[in-house]
Amino acid sequence: MSAQIVEKNVLSSDGVHTLKGLIYLPPAKPLGIFHLVHGMTEYIGRYDSLLSLIASAGYIACGFDNLGHGKTAEREELGFIAEKDGYKYLVDDVMIFGNSVKKDYPDIPYYLFGHSMGSFIVRLTAEKYKDDIDKLIICGTGGPNPAAGIGILLIDLISVSKGKRGYSVFIENMAFGSYNKRFKGGGKYEWLTKDEKIKEAYKNDPLCTFRFTLSALKDLVTLNRLCNRRAWFKNMRKDMPILLISGAEDPVGDYGKGVTAVYKALKKNGCDVCLHLYENCRHEIHNDTCKEKSAEDILKFIMM
């Protein structure tokens, strides 16, 4: 029996926007809540297959469109989070939405999953709201970036002339320009997945192809910087199981090196963490040839 999908709207921590979310209800009494936080320039609807699978296994699967994304944003707001410190709203919104779902379905475990930019968000969520999360799945994440500080400085300098809602090809190339270099093919999104249909759908989706404003790029870099500082690893709850999953050919995770660095640092700090790298798979492992195996590993992890 397929999952029943219902809409759920919750006021954002910014006090202005309404987070547009989806709840996938399992056919029987739920075993837990699986909350997915999506990545940059996409939306929760792109995870329909994974959320449906999780729900069919007996879990409430849910998520919402982040600020500046999908149905949460007006068209002119796509790629803009906030005038200042938008990353804080992104982190707080996770638990605002999560607690709203928990209130409707109390006394069952709560599992948090974040992909890409969403992985940075949930890593900080798990630090700030450590007692509210039972298990954490970090997907397609990145390790420490030595250029993060310089990147933030450059963004601030360019914002003086272009404004926080402006754009910068220079910053975009600095952040993402190398992602396609390792892969054959003439498309712009080869780094995402080997699946041609997924890449074509992404390319033609206006909710995926918008640009990030300078302020949103600063939020992205800040998220990465904060969740890779030494204090983050020390602050993580030692008894909370953590699963790290990534494509071995994912440039965001430096082709496995960055993700492994995160794993080793968590292990060094006494955390309960395991790592799965999927050979020959790129950034979106849920849309690549390892999608069945990665979904199986996720289910095994939350069922343990």
Secondary structure, 3 states (H helix, E strand, C coil): CCCEEEEEEEECCCCCCEEEEEEEECCCCCCCEEEEECCCCCCHHHHHHHHHHHHHCCCEEEEECCCCCHHHCCHHHCCCCCCCCHHHHHHHHHHHHHHHHHHHCCCCCEEEEEECHHHHHHHHHHHHCHHHCCEEEEECCCCCCCCHHHHHHHHHHHHHHHCCCCCCHHHHHHHHCCCCCCCCCCCCCCCCCCCHHHHHHHHCCCCCCCCCCHHHHHHHHHHHHHCCCHHHHHHCCCCCCEEEEEECCCHHHCCCHHHHHHHHHHHHCCCCEEEEEECCCCCCHHHCCCHHHHHHHHHHHHHC
